[in-house]
Amino acid sequence: MKQRLVTKFKWFWAWDDEKEEAWLADMAVKGWHLESISPFGIYHFQQGEPGNFVYRLDFHILKNRDKDSYLQLFEDAGWEHIGDLSSWVYFRRPINGSQIPEIYSDQESKIDKYRRMIIYLAILLPIMVLSIPSVYRADYFGPAASTILETLGTLLLLLFAYGMVMLIRRVAQLKKQSKG
Amino acid sequence: MAMGNIDRHLPLTEATFYILLALVTPNHGYAVMQQAEEISQGTVRLAPGTLYGALTSLEQSRLINLAATEGRRKIYQISELGKTVLREQIRRYQIMLESAVRNPELWEANSAGGEQL
């Protein structure tokens, strides 16, 4: 059988990463296995035998040296590293038996993943706030373009702020789960 | 020994306790996962994401040191501070254990539907 490839674009919110994992697992059940990921959420799948796989997304900002040992640890533990989408790291492993393997074995370290995303946004946000006025003032593209940039910049800023709120809510939700 | 100094590391979580114990001899991450599971008699199973985070924070708080690198693997070992903390944790566990074992009511023949040990 000639192997087929399919490319899909799909957008996921950072706080909904579990939906993305479920979607990837669902594709694998249909025989489409994630082969690589390109920027902006472009997923490349290869057709093969349908199978039960668990997909997990981790979030890290790592130096190259640390990343090597980090990926090695996951590989040693049986996880296949598929690729990265900015700071997201995609892992997969086949499901044998009834137990679903996890990359986090306790709630606290799982919460830490979302905390890293919040820190990431908290670092980016002031950079954006500071850079937007300089874009506004840049008159290279004329006043009309300036207005468009201003609107886009503000929308992006609102999106970031919204993301921050949603991630903080996700952390609160996970904390509640660990108590219940 | 400055007790105030090690107090902030205590109590250790179950996972951290076994990680430190597994690093009394230098080991890489996956060996720590295997040993923790073995010495805890299967009660502690560490997933790689959790272990990676734990190793990073233990290194930052200087309870473990980077001993060597083997290819892409980092070999860690417990530090002197780590040993001090681990011994103090064990001493506290002993106090807990002895006080509980000595309490006869707790061990009365499965009185209130308690579990048998």
HADDOCK unambig.tbl for C-alpha pairs under 7 A between the chains (distance, minus, plus):
assign (segid A and resid 68 and name CA) (segid B and resid 72 and name CA) 5.55 0.50 0.50
assign (segid A and resid 69 and name CA) (segid B and resid 72 and name CA) 5.05 0.50 0.50
assign (segid A and resid 69 and name CA) (segid B and resid 73 and name CA) 5.02 0.50 0.50
assign (segid A and resid 69 and name CA) (segid B and resid 74 and name CA) 6.16 0.50 0.50
assign (segid A and resid 70 and name CA) (segid B and resid 52 and name CA) 6.83 0.50 0.50
assign (segid A and resid 72 and name CA) (segid B and resid 72 and name CA) 6.33 0.50 0.50
assign (segid A and resid 72 and name CA) (segid B and resid 73 and name CA) 6.47 0.50 0.50
assign (segid A and resid 73 and name CA) (segid B and resid 29 and name CA) 6.05 0.50 0.50
assign (segid A and resid 73 and name CA) (segid B and resid 30 and name CA) 5.98 0.50 0.50
assign (segid A and resid 73 and name CA) (segid B and resid 48 and name CA) 6.40 0.50 0.50
assign (segid A and resid 74 and name CA) (segid B and resid 48 and name CA) 5.64 0.50 0.50
assign (segid A and resid 76 and name CA) (segid B and resid 30 and name CA) 6.10 0.50 0.50
assign (segid A and resid 77 and name CA) (segid B and resid 30 and name CA) 6.41 0.50 0.50
assign (segid A and resid 77 and name CA) (segid B and resid 48 and name CA) 6.67 0.50 0.50
assign (segid A and resid 102 and name CA) (segid B and resid 47 and name CA) 6.39 0.50 0.50
assign (segid A and resid 103 and name CA) (segid B and resid 47 and name CA) 5.00 0.50 0.50
assign (segid A and resid 103 and name CA) (segid B and resid 48 and name CA) 5.59 0.50 0.50
assign (segid A and resid 103 and name CA) (segid B and resid 49 and name CA) 4.99 0.50 0.50
assign (segid A and resid 103 and name CA) (segid B and resid 50 and name CA) 6.94 0.50 0.50
assign (segid A and resid 104 and name CA) (segid B and resid 47 and name CA) 5.15 0.50 0.50
assign (segid A and resid 104 and name CA) (segid B and resid 48 and name CA) 6.82 0.50 0.50
assign (segid A and resid 104 and name CA) (segid B and resid 49 and name CA) 5.18 0.50 0.50
assign (segid A and resid 104 and name CA) (segid B and resid 50 and name CA) 4.92 0.50 0.50
assign (segid A and resid 105 and name CA) (segid B and resid 46 and name CA) 5.62 0.50 0.50
assign (segid A and resid 105 and name CA) (segid B and resid 47 and name CA) 5.02 0.50 0.50
assign (segid A and resid 105 and name CA) (segid B and resid 50 and name CA) 6.07 0.50 0.50
assign (segid A and resid 109 and name CA) (segid B and resid 50 and name CA) 5.51 0.50 0.50
